[in-house]
Amino acid sequence: MYYFSNSVKKLVEEFAKLPGVGPRTAERFAFHILNVSKEEAVKLAEAISEVKEKIRNCSVCHNLTDTDPCKICSDPGRDRATVCVVEQPQDVAALEKTRRFRGVYHVLLGALSPLRGIGPDELKMSGLVDRVKKGKITEVVIATDSDAEGETTALYITKLLKPLGIKITRLARGIPVGGTLELAGSETLAKAVEARIEV
């Protein structure tokens, strides 16, 4: 990259760190920034800075939010008796796009992975158990990914919650094995929510 000035080279390298962005796309992003007005470039930089300063995890569900509790946990129209357990905040966004789930969420912030040293203590498992023990929850929908880590996490959650006597369901198999919620289409996710099964 000797043909770029140091500042352009640095910008390309930073863009190339984004998931799914290769060197050529990183270069296109960098040249796009160079071609827009300074005001547009500053807006992008400010948006990145603002999200890093203001966004945190909701104290109730652990979803990303700039208010605490988050908008979903604060919404009086949500069914608080039904909690959907997901691995990551982007999974909440994927399910919300279906407009079929009206309960609340619990974000684990990961999945069990003994090979990577991620056990129950590294996830928000105890918070889920506390929520179920405290209250009026009648159903927990397990919506972890259908890969090995997601399945292991789902089995662990089932073992934790079964003794508490609540209904435990799993999303139907509309989601391909090995797939992630984030990449599933809205209609596939909608069908999976509607056809969830009791564990």
MODELLER restraints for C-alpha pairs under 7 A, 6 or more apart:
rsr = mdl.restraints
at = mdl.atoms
rsr.add(forms.Gaussian(group=physical.xy_distance, feature=features.Distance(at['CA:1:A'], at['CA:9:A']), mean=6.72, stdev=0.5))
rsr.add(forms.Gaussian(group=physical.xy_distance, feature=features.Distance(at['CA:8:A'], at['CA:30:A']), mean=6.93, stdev=0.5))
rsr.add(forms.Gaussian(group=physical.xy_distance, feature=features.Distance(at['CA:11:A'], at['CA:30:A']), mean=6.12, stdev=0.5))
rsr.add(forms.Gaussian(group=physical.xy_distance, feature=features.Distance(at['CA:12:A'], at['CA:26:A']), mean=5.16, stdev=0.5))
rsr.add(forms.Gaussian(group=physical.xy_distance, feature=features.Distance(at['CA:12:A'], at['CA:27:A']), mean=5.44, stdev=0.5))
rsr.add(forms.Gaussian(group=physical.xy_distance, feature=features.Distance(at['CA:12:A'], at['CA:30:A']), mean=5.70, stdev=0.5))
rsr.add(forms.Gaussian(group=physical.xy_distance, feature=features.Distance(at['CA:15:A'], at['CA:26:A']), mean=5.00, stdev=0.5))
rsr.add(forms.Gaussian(group=physical.xy_distance, feature=features.Distance(at['CA:16:A'], at['CA:22:A']), mean=5.63, stdev=0.5))
rsr.add(forms.Gaussian(group=physical.xy_distance, feature=features.Distance(at['CA:16:A'], at['CA:23:A']), mean=5.77, stdev=0.5))
rsr.add(forms.Gaussian(group=physical.xy_distance, feature=features.Distance(at['CA:16:A'], at['CA:26:A']), mean=5.08, stdev=0.5))
rsr.add(forms.Gaussian(group=physical.xy_distance, feature=features.Distance(at['CA:33:A'], at['CA:41:A']), mean=5.99, stdev=0.5))
rsr.add(forms.Gaussian(group=physical.xy_distance, feature=features.Distance(at['CA:54:A'], at['CA:66:A']), mean=5.56, stdev=0.5))
rsr.add(forms.Gaussian(group=physical.xy_distance, feature=features.Distance(at['CA:55:A'], at['CA:64:A']), mean=6.25, stdev=0.5))
rsr.add(forms.Gaussian(group=physical.xy_distance, feature=features.Distance(at['CA:55:A'], at['CA:65:A']), mean=5.34, stdev=0.5))
rsr.add(forms.Gaussian(group=physical.xy_distance, feature=features.Distance(at['CA:55:A'], at['CA:66:A']), mean=4.80, stdev=0.5))
rsr.add(forms.Gaussian(group=physical.xy_distance, feature=features.Distance(at['CA:56:A'], at['CA:64:A']), mean=5.53, stdev=0.5))
rsr.add(forms.Gaussian(group=physical.xy_distance, feature=features.Distance(at['CA:56:A'], at['CA:65:A']), mean=5.54, stdev=0.5))
rsr.add(forms.Gaussian(group=physical.xy_distance, feature=features.Distance(at['CA:56:A'], at['CA:66:A']), mean=6.30, stdev=0.5))
rsr.add(forms.Gaussian(group=physical.xy_distance, feature=features.Distance(at['CA:57:A'], at['CA:63:A']), mean=5.31, stdev=0.5))
rsr.add(forms.Gaussian(group=physical.xy_distance, feature=features.Distance(at['CA:57:A'], at['CA:64:A']), mean=4.66, stdev=0.5))
rsr.add(forms.Gaussian(group=physical.xy_distance, feature=features.Distance(at['CA:57:A'], at['CA:65:A']), mean=5.92, stdev=0.5))
rsr.add(forms.Gaussian(group=physical.xy_distance, feature=features.Distance(at['CA:58:A'], at['CA:64:A']), mean=6.16, stdev=0.5))
rsr.add(forms.Gaussian(group=physical.xy_distance, feature=features.Distance(at['CA:58:A'], at['CA:65:A']), mean=5.98, stdev=0.5))
rsr.add(forms.Gaussian(group=physical.xy_distance, feature=features.Distance(at['CA:58:A'], at['CA:68:A']), mean=5.52, stdev=0.5))
rsr.add(forms.Gaussian(group=physical.xy_distance, feature=features.Distance(at['CA:58:A'], at['CA:69:A']), mean=5.30, stdev=0.5))
rsr.add(forms.Gaussian(group=physical.xy_distance, feature=features.Distance(at['CA:58:A'], at['CA:70:A']), mean=5.58, stdev=0.5))
rsr.add(forms.Gaussian(group=physical.xy_distance, feature=features.Distance(at['CA:59:A'], at['CA:68:A']), mean=6.57, stdev=0.5))
rsr.add(forms.Gaussian(group=physical.xy_distance, feature=features.Distance(at['CA:59:A'], at['CA:69:A']), mean=6.10, stdev=0.5))
rsr.add(forms.Gaussian(group=physical.xy_distance, feature=features.Distance(at['CA:60:A'], at['CA:69:A']), mean=6.36, stdev=0.5))
rsr.add(forms.Gaussian(group=physical.xy_distance, feature=features.Distance(at['CA:61:A'], at['CA:105:A']), mean=5.85, stdev=0.5))
rsr.add(forms.Gaussian(group=physical.xy_distance, feature=features.Distance(at['CA:61:A'], at['CA:106:A']), mean=4.48, stdev=0.5))
rsr.add(forms.Gaussian(group=physical.xy_distance, feature=features.Distance(at['CA:61:A'], at['CA:107:A']), mean=5.82, stdev=0.5))
rsr.add(forms.Gaussian(group=physical.xy_distance, feature=features.Distance(at['CA:62:A'], at['CA:106:A']), mean=6.55, stdev=0.5))
rsr.add(forms.Gaussian(group=physical.xy_distance, feature=features.Distance(at['CA:62:A'], at['CA:107:A']), mean=5.33, stdev=0.5))
rsr.add(forms.Gaussian(group=physical.xy_distance, feature=features.Distance(at['CA:63:A'], at['CA:89:A']), mean=5.23, stdev=0.5))
rsr.add(forms.Gaussian(group=physical.xy_distance, feature=features.Distance(at['CA:63:A'], at['CA:107:A']), mean=5.89, stdev=0.5))
rsr.add(forms.Gaussian(group=physical.xy_distance, feature=features.Distance(at['CA:64:A'], at['CA:89:A']), mean=6.20, stdev=0.5))
rsr.add(forms.Gaussian(group=physical.xy_distance, feature=features.Distance(at['CA:72:A'], at['CA:104:A']), mean=6.63, stdev=0.5))
rsr.add(forms.Gaussian(group=physical.xy_distance, feature=features.Distance(at['CA:73:A'], at['CA:104:A']), mean=6.45, stdev=0.5))
rsr.add(forms.Gaussian(group=physical.xy_distance, feature=features.Distance(at['CA:78:A'], at['CA:102:A']), mean=5.41, stdev=0.5))
rsr.add(forms.Gaussian(group=physical.xy_distance, feature=features.Distance(at['CA:78:A'], at['CA:103:A']), mean=5.24, stdev=0.5))
rsr.add(forms.Gaussian(group=physical.xy_distance, feature=features.Distance(at['CA:78:A'], at['CA:104:A']), mean=6.48, stdev=0.5))
rsr.add(forms.Gaussian(group=physical.xy_distance, feature=features.Distance(at['CA:79:A'], at['CA:102:A']), mean=5.88, stdev=0.5))
rsr.add(forms.Gaussian(group=physical.xy_distance, feature=features.Distance(at['CA:79:A'], at['CA:103:A']), mean=4.31, stdev=0.5))
rsr.add(forms.Gaussian(group=physical.xy_distance, feature=features.Distance(at['CA:79:A'], at['CA:104:A']), mean=6.57, stdev=0.5))
rsr.add(forms.Gaussian(group=physical.xy_distance, feature=features.Distance(at['CA:80:A'], at['CA:103:A']), mean=5.76, stdev=0.5))
rsr.add(forms.Gaussian(group=physical.xy_distance, feature=features.Distance(at['CA:80:A'], at['CA:104:A']), mean=5.86, stdev=0.5))
rsr.add(forms.Gaussian(group=physical.xy_distance, feature=features.Distance(at['CA:80:A'], at['CA:137:A']), mean=6.71, stdev=0.5))
rsr.add(forms.Gaussian(group=physical.xy_distance, feature=features.Distance(at['CA:81:A'], at['CA:136:A']), mean=5.64, stdev=0.5))
rsr.add(forms.Gaussian(group=physical.xy_distance, feature=features.Distance(at['CA:81:A'], at['CA:137:A']), mean=4.00, stdev=0.5))
rsr.add(forms.Gaussian(group=physical.xy_distance, feature=features.Distance(at['CA:81:A'], at['CA:138:A']), mean=5.21, stdev=0.5))
rsr.add(forms.Gaussian(group=physical.xy_distance, feature=features.Distance(at['CA:81:A'], at['CA:139:A']), mean=6.43, stdev=0.5))
rsr.add(forms.Gaussian(group=physical.xy_distance, feature=features.Distance(at['CA:82:A'], at['CA:103:A']), mean=4.98, stdev=0.5))
rsr.add(forms.Gaussian(group=physical.xy_distance, feature=features.Distance(at['CA:82:A'], at['CA:104:A']), mean=6.35, stdev=0.5))
rsr.add(forms.Gaussian(group=physical.xy_distance, feature=features.Distance(at['CA:82:A'], at['CA:137:A']), mean=5.92, stdev=0.5))
rsr.add(forms.Gaussian(group=physical.xy_distance, feature=features.Distance(at['CA:82:A'], at['CA:138:A']), mean=6.18, stdev=0.5))
rsr.add(forms.Gaussian(group=physical.xy_distance, feature=features.Distance(at['CA:82:A'], at['CA:139:A']), mean=4.84, stdev=0.5))
rsr.add(forms.Gaussian(group=physical.xy_distance, feature=features.Distance(at['CA:82:A'], at['CA:140:A']), mean=5.85, stdev=0.5))
rsr.add(forms.Gaussian(group=physical.xy_distance, feature=features.Distance(at['CA:83:A'], at['CA:103:A']), mean=5.83, stdev=0.5))
rsr.add(forms.Gaussian(group=physical.xy_distance, feature=features.Distance(at['CA:83:A'], at['CA:104:A']), mean=4.95, stdev=0.5))
rsr.add(forms.Gaussian(group=physical.xy_distance, feature=features.Distance(at['CA:83:A'], at['CA:105:A']), mean=5.11, stdev=0.5))
rsr.add(forms.Gaussian(group=physical.xy_distance, feature=features.Distance(at['CA:83:A'], at['CA:106:A']), mean=6.60, stdev=0.5))
rsr.add(forms.Gaussian(group=physical.xy_distance, feature=features.Distance(at['CA:83:A'], at['CA:139:A']), mean=6.40, stdev=0.5))
rsr.add(forms.Gaussian(group=physical.xy_distance, feature=features.Distance(at['CA:83:A'], at['CA:140:A']), mean=4.88, stdev=0.5))
rsr.add(forms.Gaussian(group=physical.xy_distance, feature=features.Distance(at['CA:83:A'], at['CA:141:A']), mean=6.09, stdev=0.5))
rsr.add(forms.Gaussian(group=physical.xy_distance, feature=features.Distance(at['CA:84:A'], at['CA:104:A']), mean=6.24, stdev=0.5))
rsr.add(forms.Gaussian(group=physical.xy_distance, feature=features.Distance(at['CA:84:A'], at['CA:105:A']), mean=4.65, stdev=0.5))
rsr.add(forms.Gaussian(group=physical.xy_distance, feature=features.Distance(at['CA:84:A'], at['CA:106:A']), mean=6.08, stdev=0.5))
rsr.add(forms.Gaussian(group=physical.xy_distance, feature=features.Distance(at['CA:84:A'], at['CA:140:A']), mean=5.76, stdev=0.5))
rsr.add(forms.Gaussian(group=physical.xy_distance, feature=features.Distance(at['CA:84:A'], at['CA:141:A']), mean=4.49, stdev=0.5))
rsr.add(forms.Gaussian(group=physical.xy_distance, feature=features.Distance(at['CA:84:A'], at['CA:142:A']), mean=5.95, stdev=0.5))
rsr.add(forms.Gaussian(group=physical.xy_distance, feature=features.Distance(at['CA:84:A'], at['CA:143:A']), mean=6.51, stdev=0.5))
rsr.add(forms.Gaussian(group=physical.xy_distance, feature=features.Distance(at['CA:85:A'], at['CA:105:A']), mean=5.85, stdev=0.5))
rsr.add(forms.Gaussian(group=physical.xy_distance, feature=features.Distance(at['CA:85:A'], at['CA:106:A']), mean=4.77, stdev=0.5))
rsr.add(forms.Gaussian(group=physical.xy_distance, feature=features.Distance(at['CA:85:A'], at['CA:107:A']), mean=5.94, stdev=0.5))
rsr.add(forms.Gaussian(group=physical.xy_distance, feature=features.Distance(at['CA:85:A'], at['CA:141:A']), mean=6.06, stdev=0.5))
rsr.add(forms.Gaussian(group=physical.xy_distance, feature=features.Distance(at['CA:85:A'], at['CA:142:A']), mean=4.99, stdev=0.5))
rsr.add(forms.Gaussian(group=physical.xy_distance, feature=features.Distance(at['CA:85:A'], at['CA:143:A']), mean=5.56, stdev=0.5))
rsr.add(forms.Gaussian(group=physical.xy_distance, feature=features.Distance(at['CA:85:A'], at['CA:144:A']), mean=6.92, stdev=0.5))
rsr.add(forms.Gaussian(group=physical.xy_distance, feature=features.Distance(at['CA:86:A'], at['CA:106:A']), mean=6.35, stdev=0.5))
rsr.add(forms.Gaussian(group=physical.xy_distance, feature=features.Distance(at['CA:86:A'], at['CA:107:A']), mean=5.07, stdev=0.5))
rsr.add(forms.Gaussian(group=physical.xy_distance, feature=features.Distance(at['CA:86:A'], at['CA:108:A']), mean=6.25, stdev=0.5))
rsr.add(forms.Gaussian(group=physical.xy_distance, feature=features.Distance(at['CA:86:A'], at['CA:142:A']), mean=6.83, stdev=0.5))
rsr.add(forms.Gaussian(group=physical.xy_distance, feature=features.Distance(at['CA:86:A'], at['CA:143:A']), mean=5.13, stdev=0.5))
rsr.add(forms.Gaussian(group=physical.xy_distance, feature=features.Distance(at['CA:86:A'], at['CA:144:A']), mean=5.14, stdev=0.5))
rsr.add(forms.Gaussian(group=physical.xy_distance, feature=features.Distance(at['CA:87:A'], at['CA:107:A']), mean=5.59, stdev=0.5))
rsr.add(forms.Gaussian(group=physical.xy_distance, feature=features.Distance(at['CA:87:A'], at['CA:108:A']), mean=4.96, stdev=0.5))
rsr.add(forms.Gaussian(group=physical.xy_distance, feature=features.Distance(at['CA:87:A'], at['CA:109:A']), mean=5.37, stdev=0.5))
rsr.add(forms.Gaussian(group=physical.xy_distance, feature=features.Distance(at['CA:87:A'], at['CA:110:A']), mean=4.91, stdev=0.5))
rsr.add(forms.Gaussian(group=physical.xy_distance, feature=features.Distance(at['CA:87:A'], at['CA:111:A']), mean=6.01, stdev=0.5))
rsr.add(forms.Gaussian(group=physical.xy_distance, feature=features.Distance(at['CA:87:A'], at['CA:144:A']), mean=5.71, stdev=0.5))
rsr.add(forms.Gaussian(group=physical.xy_distance, feature=features.Distance(at['CA:88:A'], at['CA:107:A']), mean=5.79, stdev=0.5))
rsr.add(forms.Gaussian(group=physical.xy_distance, feature=features.Distance(at['CA:88:A'], at['CA:108:A']), mean=6.55, stdev=0.5))
rsr.add(forms.Gaussian(group=physical.xy_distance, feature=features.Distance(at['CA:88:A'], at['CA:109:A']), mean=5.03, stdev=0.5))
rsr.add(forms.Gaussian(group=physical.xy_distance, feature=features.Distance(at['CA:88:A'], at['CA:110:A']), mean=6.13, stdev=0.5))
rsr.add(forms.Gaussian(group=physical.xy_distance, feature=features.Distance(at['CA:89:A'], at['CA:107:A']), mean=6.45, stdev=0.5))
rsr.add(forms.Gaussian(group=physical.xy_distance, feature=features.Distance(at['CA:90:A'], at['CA:182:A']), mean=6.17, stdev=0.5))
rsr.add(forms.Gaussian(group=physical.xy_distance, feature=features.Distance(at['CA:91:A'], at['CA:181:A']), mean=5.69, stdev=0.5))
rsr.add(forms.Gaussian(group=physical.xy_distance, feature=features.Distance(at['CA:91:A'], at['CA:182:A']), mean=5.55, stdev=0.5))
rsr.add(forms.Gaussian(group=physical.xy_distance, feature=features.Distance(at['CA:94:A'], at['CA:181:A']), mean=6.54, stdev=0.5))
rsr.add(forms.Gaussian(group=physical.xy_distance, feature=features.Distance(at['CA:94:A'], at['CA:182:A']), mean=5.68, stdev=0.5))
rsr.add(forms.Gaussian(group=physical.xy_distance, feature=features.Distance(at['CA:95:A'], at['CA:189:A']), mean=6.65, stdev=0.5))
rsr.add(forms.Gaussian(group=physical.xy_distance, feature=features.Distance(at['CA:97:A'], at['CA:186:A']), mean=6.37, stdev=0.5))
rsr.add(forms.Gaussian(group=physical.xy_distance, feature=features.Distance(at['CA:98:A'], at['CA:186:A']), mean=5.25, stdev=0.5))
rsr.add(forms.Gaussian(group=physical.xy_distance, feature=features.Distance(at['CA:98:A'], at['CA:187:A']), mean=6.81, stdev=0.5))
rsr.add(forms.Gaussian(group=physical.xy_distance, feature=features.Distance(at['CA:98:A'], at['CA:189:A']), mean=6.66, stdev=0.5))
rsr.add(forms.Gaussian(group=physical.xy_distance, feature=features.Distance(at['CA:98:A'], at['CA:190:A']), mean=5.23, stdev=0.5))
rsr.add(forms.Gaussian(group=physical.xy_distance, feature=features.Distance(at['CA:100:A'], at['CA:190:A']), mean=6.15, stdev=0.5))
rsr.add(forms.Gaussian(group=physical.xy_distance, feature=features.Distance(at['CA:106:A'], at['CA:128:A']), mean=6.77, stdev=0.5))
rsr.add(forms.Gaussian(group=physical.xy_distance, feature=features.Distance(at['CA:108:A'], at['CA:123:A']), mean=5.35, stdev=0.5))
rsr.add(forms.Gaussian(group=physical.xy_distance, feature=features.Distance(at['CA:108:A'], at['CA:124:A']), mean=4.69, stdev=0.5))
rsr.add(forms.Gaussian(group=physical.xy_distance, feature=features.Distance(at['CA:108:A'], at['CA:125:A']), mean=6.58, stdev=0.5))
rsr.add(forms.Gaussian(group=physical.xy_distance, feature=features.Distance(at['CA:109:A'], at['CA:123:A']), mean=6.03, stdev=0.5))
rsr.add(forms.Gaussian(group=physical.xy_distance, feature=features.Distance(at['CA:109:A'], at['CA:124:A']), mean=6.77, stdev=0.5))
rsr.add(forms.Gaussian(group=physical.xy_distance, feature=features.Distance(at['CA:110:A'], at['CA:123:A']), mean=6.24, stdev=0.5))
rsr.add(forms.Gaussian(group=physical.xy_distance, feature=features.Distance(at['CA:111:A'], at['CA:149:A']), mean=5.90, stdev=0.5))
rsr.add(forms.Gaussian(group=physical.xy_distance, feature=features.Distance(at['CA:111:A'], at['CA:150:A']), mean=6.02, stdev=0.5))
rsr.add(forms.Gaussian(group=physical.xy_distance, feature=features.Distance(at['CA:111:A'], at['CA:153:A']), mean=5.88, stdev=0.5))
rsr.add(forms.Gaussian(group=physical.xy_distance, feature=features.Distance(at['CA:112:A'], at['CA:118:A']), mean=5.41, stdev=0.5))
rsr.add(forms.Gaussian(group=physical.xy_distance, feature=features.Distance(at['CA:112:A'], at['CA:119:A']), mean=5.39, stdev=0.5))
rsr.add(forms.Gaussian(group=physical.xy_distance, feature=features.Distance(at['CA:112:A'], at['CA:120:A']), mean=6.64, stdev=0.5))
rsr.add(forms.Gaussian(group=physical.xy_distance, feature=features.Distance(at['CA:112:A'], at['CA:149:A']), mean=5.71, stdev=0.5))
rsr.add(forms.Gaussian(group=physical.xy_distance, feature=features.Distance(at['CA:112:A'], at['CA:152:A']), mean=6.60, stdev=0.5))
rsr.add(forms.Gaussian(group=physical.xy_distance, feature=features.Distance(at['CA:112:A'], at['CA:153:A']), mean=5.37, stdev=0.5))
rsr.add(forms.Gaussian(group=physical.xy_distance, feature=features.Distance(at['CA:113:A'], at['CA:119:A']), mean=6.49, stdev=0.5))
rsr.add(forms.Gaussian(group=physical.xy_distance, feature=features.Distance(at['CA:113:A'], at['CA:149:A']), mean=5.85, stdev=0.5))
rsr.add(forms.Gaussian(group=physical.xy_distance, feature=features.Distance(at['CA:138:A'], at['CA:166:A']), mean=5.38, stdev=0.5))
rsr.add(forms.Gaussian(group=physical.xy_distance, feature=features.Distance(at['CA:138:A'], at['CA:167:A']), mean=6.09, stdev=0.5))
rsr.add(forms.Gaussian(group=physical.xy_distance, feature=features.Distance(at['CA:139:A'], at['CA:166:A']), mean=5.85, stdev=0.5))
rsr.add(forms.Gaussian(group=physical.xy_distance, feature=features.Distance(at['CA:139:A'], at['CA:167:A']), mean=4.60, stdev=0.5))
rsr.add(forms.Gaussian(group=physical.xy_distance, feature=features.Distance(at['CA:139:A'], at['CA:168:A']), mean=5.68, stdev=0.5))
rsr.add(forms.Gaussian(group=physical.xy_distance, feature=features.Distance(at['CA:140:A'], at['CA:167:A']), mean=6.40, stdev=0.5))
rsr.add(forms.Gaussian(group=physical.xy_distance, feature=features.Distance(at['CA:140:A'], at['CA:168:A']), mean=4.95, stdev=0.5))
rsr.add(forms.Gaussian(group=physical.xy_distance, feature=features.Distance(at['CA:140:A'], at['CA:169:A']), mean=6.26, stdev=0.5))
rsr.add(forms.Gaussian(group=physical.xy_distance, feature=features.Distance(at['CA:141:A'], at['CA:168:A']), mean=5.99, stdev=0.5))
rsr.add(forms.Gaussian(group=physical.xy_distance, feature=features.Distance(at['CA:141:A'], at['CA:169:A']), mean=4.74, stdev=0.5))
rsr.add(forms.Gaussian(group=physical.xy_distance, feature=features.Distance(at['CA:141:A'], at['CA:170:A']), mean=5.52, stdev=0.5))
rsr.add(forms.Gaussian(group=physical.xy_distance, feature=features.Distance(at['CA:142:A'], at['CA:154:A']), mean=6.32, stdev=0.5))
rsr.add(forms.Gaussian(group=physical.xy_distance, feature=features.Distance(at['CA:142:A'], at['CA:169:A']), mean=6.05, stdev=0.5))
rsr.add(forms.Gaussian(group=physical.xy_distance, feature=features.Distance(at['CA:142:A'], at['CA:170:A']), mean=4.73, stdev=0.5))
rsr.add(forms.Gaussian(group=physical.xy_distance, feature=features.Distance(at['CA:142:A'], at['CA:171:A']), mean=6.54, stdev=0.5))
rsr.add(forms.Gaussian(group=physical.xy_distance, feature=features.Distance(at['CA:143:A'], at['CA:170:A']), mean=6.20, stdev=0.5))
rsr.add(forms.Gaussian(group=physical.xy_distance, feature=features.Distance(at['CA:143:A'], at['CA:171:A']), mean=5.70, stdev=0.5))
rsr.add(forms.Gaussian(group=physical.xy_distance, feature=features.Distance(at['CA:144:A'], at['CA:150:A']), mean=4.96, stdev=0.5))
rsr.add(forms.Gaussian(group=physical.xy_distance, feature=features.Distance(at['CA:144:A'], at['CA:154:A']), mean=6.48, stdev=0.5))
rsr.add(forms.Gaussian(group=physical.xy_distance, feature=features.Distance(at['CA:145:A'], at['CA:179:A']), mean=6.64, stdev=0.5))
rsr.add(forms.Gaussian(group=physical.xy_distance, feature=features.Distance(at['CA:145:A'], at['CA:180:A']), mean=5.22, stdev=0.5))
rsr.add(forms.Gaussian(group=physical.xy_distance, feature=features.Distance(at['CA:145:A'], at['CA:181:A']), mean=6.25, stdev=0.5))
rsr.add(forms.Gaussian(group=physical.xy_distance, feature=features.Distance(at['CA:146:A'], at['CA:177:A']), mean=5.17, stdev=0.5))
rsr.add(forms.Gaussian(group=physical.xy_distance, feature=features.Distance(at['CA:146:A'], at['CA:178:A']), mean=5.37, stdev=0.5))
rsr.add(forms.Gaussian(group=physical.xy_distance, feature=features.Distance(at['CA:146:A'], at['CA:179:A']), mean=6.07, stdev=0.5))
rsr.add(forms.Gaussian(group=physical.xy_distance, feature=features.Distance(at['CA:146:A'], at['CA:180:A']), mean=6.93, stdev=0.5))
rsr.add(forms.Gaussian(group=physical.xy_distance, feature=features.Distance(at['CA:147:A'], at['CA:177:A']), mean=6.11, stdev=0.5))
rsr.add(forms.Gaussian(group=physical.xy_distance, feature=features.Distance(at['CA:147:A'], at['CA:178:A']), mean=4.19, stdev=0.5))
rsr.add(forms.Gaussian(group=physical.xy_distance, feature=features.Distance(at['CA:147:A'], at['CA:179:A']), mean=6.54, stdev=0.5))
rsr.add(forms.Gaussian(group=physical.xy_distance, feature=features.Distance(at['CA:167:A'], at['CA:198:A']), mean=6.95, stdev=0.5))
rsr.add(forms.Gaussian(group=physical.xy_distance, feature=features.Distance(at['CA:168:A'], at['CA:198:A']), mean=5.53, stdev=0.5))
rsr.add(forms.Gaussian(group=physical.xy_distance, feature=features.Distance(at['CA:168:A'], at['CA:199:A']), mean=5.56, stdev=0.5))
rsr.add(forms.Gaussian(group=physical.xy_distance, feature=features.Distance(at['CA:169:A'], at['CA:196:A']), mean=6.05, stdev=0.5))
rsr.add(forms.Gaussian(group=physical.xy_distance, feature=features.Distance(at['CA:169:A'], at['CA:197:A']), mean=5.01, stdev=0.5))
rsr.add(forms.Gaussian(group=physical.xy_distance, feature=features.Distance(at['CA:169:A'], at['CA:198:A']), mean=3.96, stdev=0.5))
rsr.add(forms.Gaussian(group=physical.xy_distance, feature=features.Distance(at['CA:169:A'], at['CA:199:A']), mean=5.20, stdev=0.5))
rsr.add(forms.Gaussian(group=physical.xy_distance, feature=features.Distance(at['CA:170:A'], at['CA:196:A']), mean=5.37, stdev=0.5))
rsr.add(forms.Gaussian(group=physical.xy_distance, feature=features.Distance(at['CA:170:A'], at['CA:197:A']), mean=5.38, stdev=0.5))
rsr.add(forms.Gaussian(group=physical.xy_distance, feature=features.Distance(at['CA:170:A'], at['CA:198:A']), mean=6.29, stdev=0.5))
rsr.add(forms.Gaussian(group=physical.xy_distance, feature=features.Distance(at['CA:170:A'], at['CA:199:A']), mean=6.40, stdev=0.5))
rsr.add(forms.Gaussian(group=physical.xy_distance, feature=features.Distance(at['CA:171:A'], at['CA:192:A']), mean=5.22, stdev=0.5))
rsr.add(forms.Gaussian(group=physical.xy_distance, feature=features.Distance(at['CA:171:A'], at['CA:193:A']), mean=5.61, stdev=0.5))
rsr.add(forms.Gaussian(group=physical.xy_distance, feature=features.Distance(at['CA:171:A'], at['CA:195:A']), mean=6.89, stdev=0.5))
rsr.add(forms.Gaussian(group=physical.xy_distance, feature=features.Distance(at['CA:171:A'], at['CA:196:A']), mean=4.26, stdev=0.5))
rsr.add(forms.Gaussian(group=physical.xy_distance, feature=features.Distance(at['CA:171:A'], at['CA:197:A']), mean=6.48, stdev=0.5))
rsr.add(forms.Gaussian(group=physical.xy_distance, feature=features.Distance(at['CA:172:A'], at['CA:192:A']), mean=4.57, stdev=0.5))
rsr.add(forms.Gaussian(group=physical.xy_distance, feature=features.Distance(at['CA:172:A'], at['CA:193:A']), mean=6.82, stdev=0.5))
rsr.add(forms.Gaussian(group=physical.xy_distance, feature=features.Distance(at['CA:172:A'], at['CA:195:A']), mean=5.30, stdev=0.5))
rsr.add(forms.Gaussian(group=physical.xy_distance, feature=features.Distance(at['CA:172:A'], at['CA:196:A']), mean=4.46, stdev=0.5))
rsr.add(forms.Gaussian(group=physical.xy_distance, feature=features.Distance(at['CA:172:A'], at['CA:197:A']), mean=6.16, stdev=0.5))
rsr.add(forms.Gaussian(group=physical.xy_distance, feature=features.Distance(at['CA:173:A'], at['CA:192:A']), mean=6.43, stdev=0.5))
rsr.add(forms.Gaussian(group=physical.xy_distance, feature=features.Distance(at['CA:174:A'], at['CA:188:A']), mean=5.82, stdev=0.5))
rsr.add(forms.Gaussian(group=physical.xy_distance, feature=features.Distance(at['CA:174:A'], at['CA:191:A']), mean=6.72, stdev=0.5))
rsr.add(forms.Gaussian(group=physical.xy_distance, feature=features.Distance(at['CA:174:A'], at['CA:192:A']), mean=5.17, stdev=0.5))
rsr.add(forms.Gaussian(group=physical.xy_distance, feature=features.Distance(at['CA:175:A'], at['CA:184:A']), mean=6.79, stdev=0.5))
rsr.add(forms.Gaussian(group=physical.xy_distance, feature=features.Distance(at['CA:175:A'], at['CA:188:A']), mean=6.66, stdev=0.5))
rsr.add(forms.Gaussian(group=physical.xy_distance, feature=features.Distance(at['CA:175:A'], at['CA:192:A']), mean=6.96, stdev=0.5))
